[in-house]
């Protein structure tokens, strides 16, 4: 049983996994930013 096909498979899957992780992190940051902006907006509305 050769290890080379396993290593090749891992190397080929690595970019896809990294892209998925980056997209999830980006989505979390956008959600956090929107929550902060919503909180600021509600505080400004209370000042009126």
C-alpha positions in Angstrom: 0.0 0.0 0.0 1.5 3.3 -1.1 1.3 6.5 0.7 1.7 8.7 -2.3 -2.0 8.6 -3.4 -3.1 9.6 0.1 -0.6 12.5 0.2 -1.7 13.6 -3.3 -5.4 13.5 -2.2 -4.6 15.6 0.9 -2.7 18.2 -1.1 -5.5 18.5 -3.7 -8.2 18.9 -1.0 -6.2 21.4 1.1 -7.0 24.5 -1.1 -10.7 23.7 -1.0 -10.7 23.3 2.8 -8.8 26.6 3.2 -11.2 28.4 1.0 -14.2 27.0 3.0 -12.5 28.1 6.3 -11.8 31.6 4.8 -15.4 32.0 3.7 -16.8 31.0 7.1 -14.5 33.4 8.9 -15.5 36.2 6.4 -19.2 35.5 7.0 -18.7 35.6 10.8 -16.8 38.9 10.6 -19.6 40.4 8.4 -22.3 39.2 10.8 -20.4 40.7 13.8 -19.9 44.0 12.0 -23.7 44.1 11.1 -24.5 43.4 14.8 -22.3 46.2 15.9 -23.8 48.6 13.3 -27.3 47.6 14.3 -26.5 48.3 18.0 -25.0 51.7 17.1 -28.1 52.5 15.0 -30.5 51.6 17.9 -28.5 53.7 20.3 -28.7 56.7 17.9 -32.4 56.2 17.5 -32.8 56.4 21.3 -31.1 59.8 21.3 -33.6 61.4 19.0 
